[in-house]
Amino acid sequence: MTPPPAGYRDLVAAHLRRPGRPTGVAEPIPGVGDRLAYNPCLIRQAGRALLAVRVESPGSYWRDRSSWDPEVRFYERTGDGWREAPGMPVFTAAEDPFAAWVLGPDGSPVLVLGVVSLDFGTDPPGVVTRFYAAPDVERLDPARPFVEVPGMKDIRLLQRRDGLAVCGRPQGGTAGRGRVSLIFTDDYTQLSAELIAKAHIFHDQVAEDTKLGVNELYDLGDRIGVLGHVAVGEEGGPQEYAGAWWTIDPAACTATAPAVIAMRADFPPAPPKRADLTDVVFPGSMEVLDGGTVRLYCGLGDASIGSIVVPSPLP
């Protein structure tokens, strides 16, 4: 008899039992004053390492339109940290950036950037994911999304030889508190809410009380590698998020159980945005290093950024 899938507590407990767990470091973002900078996404462009970062006031709250003020800004790696990259667009009313290099209909490389925004025409406000495309970061136009997907966040793209993989995060119905879905399309111009609604949902990766979401995708040939998060908790009470890794077999339409690879206790202490977000790690990107390791860039407590070098999950 197949055992039931593990829940958040079991996954975290397995991570805590691992010997020699590494410790992360803070990644300070300059020039933000008393604002918070968190939930980063690493973009490689022409030999440069750019970090797209969510920046907002400490009192910004998604249910209060008058206080909600997130922006996505871009920073560039320097010898000893990060600096704001000159000549880059600023995305206002935008959270939690993500990006992927894909191929356009003519086969040329295109950078697709996604951000999460809100529709204040509903109560509570509804989530809207907006996508932008350009040959590089500099030419992204915050006023011109090419598609909007209402009601869903944690949508991620991966260019493969057999097409564009699109992972979503449906909630409700058979998806329960949040699961991962997968569908393929020819290219990014075909991305739509209707397409994602048709995606296959992986139901059996985690226990019913555990939420699951994708943060970044990796082409492993016959499989897709997933840097994602597992979480428990609801607004109004403690929320707990940990970074995780799993793989998807697109041919068999199956996904492995996630394994936690980073949790808040793996990073130095830092104040969270609110007390209920103390135990939150939101992984953004994974940077491949020498020696069989990778560096994870993560949002910590909805208030700061950290990075941690861990054994590479890539084959």
C-alpha positions as CSV (number, residue, x, y, z in Angstrom):
1,M,0.0,0.0,0.0
2,T,1.4,3.4,-1.0
3,P,2.0,5.6,2.1
4,P,0.3,9.0,2.2
5,P,2.3,12.0,1.0
6,A,4.3,13.9,3.6
7,G,3.2,17.2,5.0
8,Y,5.1,20.3,5.8
9,R,6.2,19.2,9.3
10,D,7.5,15.9,8.0
11,L,9.4,17.6,5.2
12,V,11.0,20.2,7.5
13,A,11.9,17.5,10.1
14,A,13.7,15.5,7.4
15,H,15.7,18.6,6.5
16,L,16.6,19.3,10.1
17,R,18.0,15.7,10.4
18,R,20.5,16.3,7.6
19,P,24.1,16.6,9.0
20,G,26.2,19.6,8.2
21,R,23.5,21.9,7.0
22,P,25.0,25.1,5.6
23,T,24.3,28.6,6.9
24,G,23.2,31.4,4.6
25,V,24.2,35.0,4.6
26,A,22.4,38.3,4.3
27,E,22.3,40.1,0.9
28,P,21.8,43.8,1.7
29,I,20.1,45.9,-1.0
30,P,21.4,49.5,-0.9
31,G,19.5,52.7,-1.4
32,V,16.1,51.5,-0.2
33,G,16.1,53.6,3.0
34,D,13.5,52.3,5.5
35,R,11.7,50.3,2.8
36,L,11.9,46.5,2.7
37,A,13.6,44.6,-0.1
38,Y,12.8,40.9,-0.6
39,N,11.7,38.0,-2.9
40,P,14.4,38.3,-5.5
41,C,14.8,36.8,-8.9
42,L,18.2,36.5,-10.6
43,I,18.5,37.3,-14.3
44,R,21.5,36.5,-16.4
45,Q,22.0,39.0,-19.2
46,A,25.1,39.5,-21.4
47,G,27.5,38.4,-18.7
48,R,25.8,40.5,-16.0
49,A,24.0,39.3,-12.9
50,L,20.8,41.3,-12.3
51,L,18.6,40.9,-9.3
52,A,14.9,41.8,-9.7
53,V,13.7,42.7,-6.2
54,R,10.4,43.5,-4.5
55,V,10.7,46.8,-2.6
56,E,7.9,48.3,-0.4
57,S,7.1,50.1,2.7
58,P,7.0,48.2,6.0
59,G,3.3,49.1,6.4
60,S,2.3,48.0,2.9
61,Y,-0.7,45.6,3.2
62,W,-2.5,43.9,0.3
63,R,-6.0,44.4,1.7
64,D,-5.5,48.1,2.2
65,R,-5.2,50.0,-1.1
66,S,-4.0,53.2,0.5
67,S,-1.0,51.5,2.0
68,W,-0.1,48.9,-0.7
69,D,2.9,50.3,-2.5
70,P,5.2,47.5,-3.8
71,E,7.6,48.0,-6.7
72,V,10.0,45.8,-8.6
73,R,13.4,47.3,-9.1
74,F,16.6,45.9,-10.6
75,Y,20.1,45.7,-9.0
76,E,23.4,44.6,-10.4
77,R,26.1,42.6,-8.7
78,T,29.3,44.4,-7.8
79,G,32.5,43.2,-6.3
80,D,31.1,43.4,-2.7
81,G,27.4,43.3,-3.1
82,W,24.6,44.9,-5.1
83,R,23.9,48.4,-6.5
84,E,20.8,49.7,-8.3
85,A,21.3,49.1,-12.0
86,P,21.1,52.3,-14.1
87,G,18.7,52.7,-16.9
88,M,16.3,50.0,-15.8
89,P,12.5,50.2,-15.7
90,V,10.6,50.3,-12.4
91,F,7.4,48.3,-12.1
92,T,4.9,49.9,-9.7
93,A,2.1,48.1,-7.9
94,A,4.1,44.9,-8.6
95,E,5.3,42.0,-6.3
96,D,7.4,38.9,-6.5
97,P,9.2,39.1,-9.9
98,F,10.2,36.0,-11.9
99,A,11.8,35.7,-15.3
100,A,12.7,33.2,-18.0
101,W,14.6,33.4,-21.3
102,V,12.4,31.9,-24.0
103,L,12.3,31.7,-27.8
104,G,10.0,33.9,-29.8
105,P,7.9,32.7,-32.7
106,D,10.9,33.5,-35.0
107,G,13.3,31.6,-32.8
108,S,15.0,34.7,-31.3
109,P,15.7,34.9,-27.5
110,V,13.2,36.9,-25.5
111,L,13.2,37.8,-21.8
112,V,9.7,37.2,-20.2
113,L,9.3,38.9,-16.8
114,G,6.3,38.3,-14.6
115,V,5.0,40.2,-11.6
116,V,2.1,39.8,-9.3
117,S,-0.4,42.7,-8.9
118,L,-3.8,43.1,-7.4
119,D,-7.3,43.9,-8.6
120,F,-9.0,46.1,-6.1
121,G,-12.3,45.8,-7.8
122,T,-13.1,42.7,-5.6
123,D,-13.2,42.2,-1.9
124,P,-10.8,40.9,-0.9
125,P,-8.5,42.1,-3.7
126,G,-7.9,39.5,-6.4
127,V,-4.4,38.4,-7.6
128,V,-3.4,39.2,-11.2
129,T,-0.1,37.9,-12.7
130,R,1.1,40.2,-15.5
131,F,3.7,39.2,-18.1
132,Y,6.1,41.4,-20.1
133,A,8.5,40.6,-22.9
134,A,11.5,42.3,-24.5
135,P,15.0,41.5,-25.8
136,D,16.5,42.6,-22.5
137,V,15.6,44.1,-19.1
138,E,16.2,47.6,-20.3
139,R,13.5,47.4,-23.0
140,L,10.8,45.9,-20.7
141,D,7.8,48.3,-20.7
142,P,5.9,48.4,-17.4
143,A,2.9,49.9,-19.2
144,R,2.6,47.1,-21.7
145,P,2.0,43.6,-20.4
146,F,1.3,41.1,-23.2
147,V,-1.0,39.0,-21.1
148,E,-2.7,39.0,-17.7
149,V,-3.7,35.9,-15.8
150,P,-6.3,36.7,-13.0
151,G,-6.7,34.6,-9.9
152,M,-3.3,32.9,-9.9
153,K,0.3,33.5,-8.8
154,D,3.4,31.3,-8.9
155,I,3.2,30.8,-12.7
156,R,6.6,29.9,-14.2
157,L,7.9,29.2,-17.7
158,L,10.7,27.0,-19.1
159,Q,11.9,26.9,-22.7
160,R,12.6,23.3,-23.8
161,R,13.3,21.8,-27.2
162,D,9.8,20.3,-27.2
163,G,8.1,23.6,-26.5
164,L,7.4,26.0,-23.7
165,A,6.6,24.4,-20.3
166,V,4.1,26.4,-18.2
167,C,3.6,25.6,-14.5
168,G,0.7,27.1,-12.7
169,R,-0.6,27.0,-9.1
170,P,-4.3,26.4,-9.1
171,Q,-6.2,26.6,-5.8
172,G,-9.7,25.3,-4.8
173,G,-11.6,22.3,-6.1
174,T,-9.3,19.3,-6.7
175,A,-6.2,21.6,-6.2
176,G,-7.2,22.2,-2.6
177,R,-5.0,24.7,-0.8
178,G,-2.6,25.0,-3.7
179,R,-1.0,22.5,-6.1
180,V,1.3,22.6,-9.2
181,S,0.1,22.2,-12.7
182,L,1.9,21.7,-16.1
183,I,1.0,22.3,-19.7
184,F,3.0,22.9,-22.9
185,T,2.5,25.4,-25.6
186,D,4.5,26.4,-28.7
187,D,5.8,29.8,-27.5
188,Y,5.2,32.6,-25.0
189,T,2.8,34.5,-27.2
190,Q,0.2,31.7,-26.6
191,L,0.3,32.1,-22.8
192,S,-3.2,32.8,-21.5
193,A,-5.5,32.1,-18.5
194,E,-7.5,29.7,-20.7
195,L,-4.3,27.7,-21.5
196,I,-3.3,27.4,-17.8
197,A,-6.8,26.3,-16.8
198,K,-6.4,23.2,-19.0
199,A,-3.1,22.2,-17.3
200,H,-2.6,18.8,-15.7
201,I,-2.6,19.1,-11.8
202,F,-0.2,17.0,-9.7
203,H,-2.4,16.0,-6.7
204,D,-0.3,13.6,-4.7
205,Q,3.0,15.4,-3.9
206,V,2.2,16.6,-0.4
207,A,-0.4,16.2,2.3
208,E,-3.7,18.0,2.0
209,D,-2.8,20.6,4.6
210,T,0.4,21.6,2.8
211,K,0.6,24.3,0.0
212,L,3.0,23.9,-2.9
213,G,4.2,26.4,-5.4
214,V,6.9,26.8,-8.2
215,N,9.5,29.5,-8.1
216,E,11.9,28.6,-10.9
217,L,12.2,25.8,-13.5
218,Y,15.2,24.0,-14.9
219,D,15.6,21.9,-18.1
220,L,17.0,18.4,-17.1
221,G,16.5,16.8,-20.5
222,D,13.8,14.1,-19.9
223,R,12.7,15.9,-16.7
224,I,12.0,19.3,-15.4
225,G,13.7,20.5,-12.2
226,V,11.6,22.6,-9.9
227,L,12.9,25.1,-7.3
228,G,9.7,25.8,-5.3
229,H,8.2,26.2,-1.8
230,V,6.1,24.2,0.6
231,A,4.0,26.1,3.1
232,V,1.4,25.9,5.8
233,G,-0.7,28.5,7.6
234,E,-3.3,31.1,6.7
235,E,-3.5,34.9,6.9
236,G,-4.2,36.0,10.5
237,G,-2.0,33.3,11.9
238,P,1.6,32.1,11.6
239,Q,2.6,31.3,8.1
240,E,5.6,29.0,7.4
241,Y,7.4,28.6,4.1
242,A,10.5,26.6,3.1
243,G,12.4,26.3,-0.1
244,A,12.1,22.9,-1.8
245,W,13.2,20.9,-4.8
246,W,11.5,18.2,-6.9
247,T,11.3,17.0,-10.4
248,I,8.6,16.5,-13.0
249,D,8.5,13.8,-15.7
250,P,6.5,15.5,-18.5
251,A,6.2,12.3,-20.5
252,A,4.7,10.3,-17.7
253,C,2.9,13.3,-16.2
254,T,4.3,12.6,-12.8
255,A,6.1,14.6,-10.1
256,T,8.3,13.5,-7.2
257,A,7.7,14.5,-3.6
258,P,9.4,17.8,-2.6
259,A,12.5,17.8,-0.4
260,V,13.2,20.9,1.7
261,I,16.5,22.4,0.9
262,A,16.4,25.7,2.9
263,M,14.4,27.0,5.8
264,R,14.4,30.2,7.9
265,A,16.6,28.6,10.6
266,D,19.4,28.2,7.9
267,F,19.9,32.0,7.7
268,P,21.0,34.7,10.1
269,P,18.3,36.3,12.2
270,A,16.6,39.4,10.8
271,P,13.4,41.1,11.6
272,P,10.4,39.9,9.6
273,K,7.8,42.2,8.1
274,R,5.2,41.0,10.7
275,A,5.4,38.5,13.5
276,D,3.3,36.0,11.7
277,L,6.0,35.9,8.9
278,T,8.9,35.0,11.1
279,D,9.4,31.5,9.6
280,V,9.2,32.3,5.9
281,V,11.7,31.5,3.2
282,F,10.6,32.3,-0.4
283,P,13.2,31.0,-2.8
284,G,13.7,33.1,-6.0
285,S,16.5,31.7,-8.1
286,M,19.3,29.2,-8.1
287,E,22.8,30.1,-9.4
288,V,25.0,27.2,-10.4
289,L,28.5,27.4,-8.8
290,D,31.7,25.3,-9.2
291,G,32.2,22.2,-7.1
292,G,28.8,20.7,-7.3
293,T,27.0,23.5,-5.4
294,V,24.4,26.1,-6.1
295,R,23.6,29.4,-4.5
296,L,19.9,30.0,-3.6
297,Y,18.6,33.6,-3.4
298,C,15.7,33.8,-1.1
299,G,13.2,36.3,0.5
300,L,13.3,36.1,4.2
301,G,10.3,36.9,6.4
302,D,8.8,39.2,3.7
303,A,11.5,41.7,4.7
304,S,15.0,40.9,3.5
305,I,17.1,38.8,1.2
306,G,19.5,36.0,2.0
307,S,21.6,33.6,0.0
308,I,22.8,30.1,0.8
309,V,25.2,27.7,-0.9
310,V,23.9,24.1,-0.9
311,P,24.7,20.9,-2.7
312,S,23.4,21.1,-6.2
313,P,20.2,19.1,-6.9
314,L,21.0,19.2,-10.6
315,P,22.2,15.9,-12.1
